[in-house]
Amino acid sequence: MVAAGDAAAVELPVAGKTVRISNPDRVYFSARGETKLDLARYYISVGEGIVRALEGRPCMLHRFPRGVDGEKVHQKRLPSGAPPWVDTVRVEFPSGRHADELCVTHLASVIWAVQMSTVEFHPWNARRADVERPDEWRIDLDPMPDCEFETVRRAAHVAHEVLGELGAVGWPKTSGGSGLHIYVRIEPEWGYGDVRRAALAFAREVERRAPQLVTTTWWRKDREPDKVFLDYNQNARDHTIASAYSVRGLPEATVSTPIVWEEIDDVDPRELTIATVPARFARLGDLHAGIDDAVFSLRELLEWAERDGGGGGEEGE
């Protein structure tokens, strides 16, 4: 539908709202030529999944006003001009400053963010009910430059084994790049420091079992280039990674896509794009749909952290 007075714009009905998409034909992804409108339609096609991944969380936006080959803008504060139905949540920073960040409550706010040139959505691992107590533990399998994806797969199986022994349910997804992420829903009883300590204790256990695959060495220069870095620091306050169903700012328009454990050995992250994920979602639904029903306590991992000396690793790189 063409918007009155602006032949270049398109209006999309979304969740009972109307969202205007300007410059709909602007190419955002150069590999196949997908446009801003293609991006909006992609997010509509996975609407249930992207809302579940973002709902109630402070969300940083990665915006690409000229497409992903152009400048990237890291946007913490909600862009100006938001309609009244776009919700925010205020977060405080150690500097004493604050930001009113996007807080998705329905799909229309996601599509409005696309109108504002957002490609990637990077939510906090806490919700607005208490932004200081995370309800999500994130396991980031980050391959070093010479690490093959087969090594990432093998490391993911070891992580899955340890999660099973803990009685935790892990929800895997591709990163949209060369790694894998695993999310675990947790009781929102601990602050970021404790969640990070628990994540490090888990990472060290995975490293003990598979030292040929995994490293927890913090400083990049000291890591073996053919290993997977298990990045526990993604659980630190104000650290974010691309959500489930978030498109990545790459020319190929790859998507951080939920998968099941049985797919680990066969999945090719390069094949999961805005061109292929909508049909997959229509066939399988949201593979993370049960994540809120599988809540884990960090108590045992915090005991592991004490066993390991209680350290939290380096705080910066």
C-alpha positions in Angstrom: 0.0 0.0 0.0 1.4 3.4 -1.0 1.3 6.1 1.6 -0.6 9.2 0.7 1.8 12.0 -0.4 4.9 9.9 -0.4 5.1 7.5 -3.4 8.3 6.1 -2.1 6.8 4.9 1.2 4.9 1.8 2.1 2.5 1.3 5.0 2.4 -2.1 6.7 -0.4 -3.2 9.1 1.4 -4.8 12.1 -0.2 -6.0 15.4 -3.1 -3.5 15.0 -0.8 -0.6 14.2 0.3 0.9 10.9 4.0 1.3 10.3 5.3 3.4 7.5 8.4 2.2 5.8 10.3 4.9 3.9 12.8 4.1 1.1 11.4 0.5 0.9 13.5 -0.3 -2.2 16.8 0.7 -0.7 19.1 -2.3 -0.9 20.3 -3.3 2.6 22.0 -6.6 1.7 24.3 -6.5 -1.3 24.9 -10.2 -1.7 21.4 -10.9 -3.1 19.9 -7.5 -3.2 17.3 -7.7 -0.4 15.8 -4.3 0.5 14.6 -2.5 3.6 11.1 -3.7 2.8 12.3 -7.3 2.5 13.8 -6.9 6.0 10.5 -5.6 7.5 8.6 -8.5 5.9 11.2 -11.0 7.2 10.6 -9.8 10.8 6.8 -9.9 10.3 7.2 -13.5 9.1 9.0 -14.6 12.3 6.9 -12.2 14.5 6.1 -14.6 17.3 9.8 -15.6 17.6 11.4 -12.2 17.5 8.9 -10.8 20.1 9.5 -13.7 22.4 13.3 -13.1 22.1 13.0 -9.4 22.9 9.9 -9.0 25.0 10.3 -6.8 28.1 14.1 -6.4 27.7 16.1 -3.3 27.2 17.4 -3.5 23.6 20.3 -1.9 21.9 19.8 -1.4 18.2 22.4 -1.8 15.4 21.3 0.6 12.7 22.5 0.8 9.1 21.0 3.9 7.5 22.6 3.1 4.1 22.5 -0.7 4.3 24.9 -3.1 5.8 27.8 -2.0 3.5 27.6 1.5 5.1 28.1 2.9 8.5 26.8 1.1 11.5 25.2 3.0 14.4 25.1 1.5 17.9 21.9 3.0 19.3 21.2 2.6 23.0 18.7 5.5 23.4 15.5 5.2 21.5 15.7 7.2 18.3 13.6 10.3 18.2 10.2 10.4 16.6 8.9 7.2 18.1 5.1 6.8 18.1 3.5 6.7 21.6 2.9 2.9 21.4 6.6 2.2 21.3 7.7 1.3 24.9 11.0 2.0 26.6 12.8 1.0 29.7 15.3 3.2 31.6 18.7 1.7 32.4 21.4 3.4 34.5 25.2 3.3 33.8 28.1 3.5 36.2 28.9 6.9 34.9 25.6 8.2 36.4 24.1 8.6 32.9 21.0 6.7 31.8 19.3 5.7 28.6 15.7 5.0 27.7 16.1 1.9 25.5 13.6 0.2 23.2 11.5 -2.3 25.2 9.6 -4.5 22.8 6.0 -5.4 23.8 4.5 -6.2 20.4 5.7 -6.7 16.8 4.8 -3.2 15.7 7.7 -1.8 17.7 10.1 -4.2 16.0 9.0 -3.1 12.6 9.1 0.6 13.6 12.8 -0.1 14.6 13.3 -1.4 11.1 11.9 1.8 9.7 14.6 3.5 11.7 17.1 1.4 9.8 17.6 -1.2 12.5 19.0 -4.5 11.2 20.2 -6.2 14.4 18.5 -6.4 17.8 20.7 -6.8 20.9 18.6 -7.3 24.1 19.9 -7.4 27.6 19.6 -10.7 29.5 17.3 -9.1 32.1 13.7 -7.7 31.8 12.3 -4.4 32.8 10.7 -5.7 35.9 14.2 -5.8 37.4 17.0 -4.9 35.0 19.6 -5.7 37.7 18.7 -9.4 38.0 19.1 -11.4 34.7 16.7 -14.1 33.8 18.9 -15.5 31.0 22.3 -17.1 31.1 24.1 -16.9 27.7 26.7 -19.4 26.5 28.6 -17.9 23.6 30.8 -20.4 21.6 33.1 -17.9 19.8 35.6 -19.5 17.3 39.0 -18.0 17.0 40.3 -17.1 13.5 41.7 -20.6 12.6 38.9 -22.6 14.3 36.7 -24.7 12.0 33.0 -24.9 12.5 33.3 -28.6 13.2 35.2 -27.7 16.4 32.4 -25.4 17.4 29.9 -28.3 16.9 32.0 -30.6 19.1 32.3 -28.0 21.8 28.6 -27.5 21.7 28.1 -31.2 22.4 30.3 -31.0 25.4 28.4 -28.0 26.7 25.2 -29.9 26.1 26.5 -32.8 28.2 27.4 -30.6 31.1 24.1 -28.8 31.0 22.3 -32.2 31.1 24.2 -33.2 34.2 23.2 -30.0 35.8 19.6 -30.5 34.9 19.6 -27.3 32.8 17.8 -27.0 29.5 19.9 -25.3 26.8 18.3 -23.6 23.8 20.8 -23.5 21.0 20.9 -21.1 18.0 23.3 -20.1 15.4 25.0 -16.7 16.0 24.4 -15.6 12.4 28.2 -15.6 12.0 30.6 -18.4 12.7 29.6 -19.4 16.2 26.8 -20.9 18.2 24.9 -19.5 21.2 23.1 -21.5 23.9 20.5 -19.8 26.2 19.4 -21.0 29.5 16.4 -19.4 31.4 17.4 -18.8 35.0 15.7 -17.6 38.2 16.1 -13.8 38.4 17.6 -14.0 41.9 21.2 -13.0 41.2 23.0 -9.9 40.0 25.2 -9.7 37.0 28.4 -10.5 38.9 27.0 -13.8 40.2 25.6 -14.8 36.8 29.0 -14.0 35.2 30.8 -16.1 37.9 28.4 -19.0 37.3 29.0 -18.7 33.5 32.8 -18.8 34.1 32.5 -21.9 36.3 30.5 -23.6 33.6 33.0 -22.6 30.9 35.9 -23.9 33.0 34.2 -27.2 33.4 33.7 -27.5 29.6 37.3 -26.5 29.1 38.4 -29.3 31.6 36.5 -31.9 29.6 37.6 -30.7 26.2 40.9 -28.7 26.5 41.7 -29.6 22.9 38.6 -27.7 21.7 37.8 -24.9 24.2 39.6 -22.1 25.9 38.6 -19.7 28.6 41.7 -17.6 28.3 40.6 -14.0 28.5 43.2 -12.1 26.6 42.8 -12.7 22.9 46.5 -12.6 22.2 47.0 -15.6 24.6 44.3 -17.8 23.0 45.1 -20.6 20.7 43.8 -19.6 17.2 42.2 -22.9 16.4 40.0 -23.2 19.6 36.6 -22.0 20.6 36.5 -19.2 23.2 33.7 -19.8 25.6 32.9 -16.2 26.2 31.4 -16.0 29.7 31.7 -12.2 29.7 28.6 -12.0 27.5 26.8 -12.2 30.9 28.3 -9.0 32.3 26.0 -6.0 32.8 25.2 -4.1 29.6 26.8 -6.7 27.4 24.5 -7.9 24.6 24.5 -10.3 21.7 22.2 -10.6 18.7 18.8 -12.1 19.7 17.2 -15.2 18.3 15.8 -14.3 14.9 17.9 -11.2 14.6 19.3 -10.6 11.2 23.0 -9.9 11.2 24.6 -6.8 9.5 26.2 -8.9 6.8 25.7 -8.7 3.0 24.3 -12.2 3.0 21.6 -11.3 5.5 22.3 -14.3 7.7 20.0 -14.8 10.7 20.7 -15.9 14.3 18.5 -18.9 14.1 17.1 -21.3 16.8 17.9 -24.9 16.1 17.4 -28.2 17.9 20.3 -30.2 19.3 19.9 -32.9 16.7 20.8 -30.3 14.0 24.2 -29.3 15.5 26.1 -31.8 13.3 24.5 -30.8 10.1 23.5 -27.1 10.3 25.2 -24.7 8.0 24.7 -21.1 9.4 25.4 -19.6 6.0 22.2 -21.2 4.7 20.0 -19.5 7.4 19.1 -16.1 5.9 16.1 -13.8 5.5 15.5 -15.7 2.3 15.3 -19.1 3.9 14.3 -18.7 7.6 10.7 -17.6 7.0 9.8 -20.9 5.3 11.6 -22.8 8.1 9.7 -20.8 10.7 6.4 -21.5 9.0 7.2 -25.2 9.0 8.7 -25.6 12.5 7.4 -22.6 14.4 9.5 -21.0 17.1 12.0 -23.6 18.4 12.5 -21.5 21.5 8.8 -21.5 22.3 9.3 -23.4 25.6 12.2 -21.5 26.9 10.2 -19.7 29.6 9.0 -23.0 31.0 12.4 -24.4 31.7 13.9 -22.3 34.5 17.2 -23.2 36.1 18.8 -22.3 39.4 22.4 -21.2 39.4 23.1 -22.4 42.9 25.2 -25.4 41.9 27.2 -23.4 39.4 27.9 -20.8 42.1 29.2 -23.6 44.3 31.5 -24.6 41.4 32.7 -21.0 41.3 33.6 -21.2 44.9 35.3 -24.5 44.3 37.4 -22.9 41.6 38.4 -20.0 43.9 35.5 -17.7 43.3 37.3 -15.6 40.7 35.4 -13.8 38.0 38.0 -13.5 35.3 39.2 -10.3 33.8 36.8 -7.4 33.5 38.0 -5.9 30.3 39.9 -6.6 27.1 
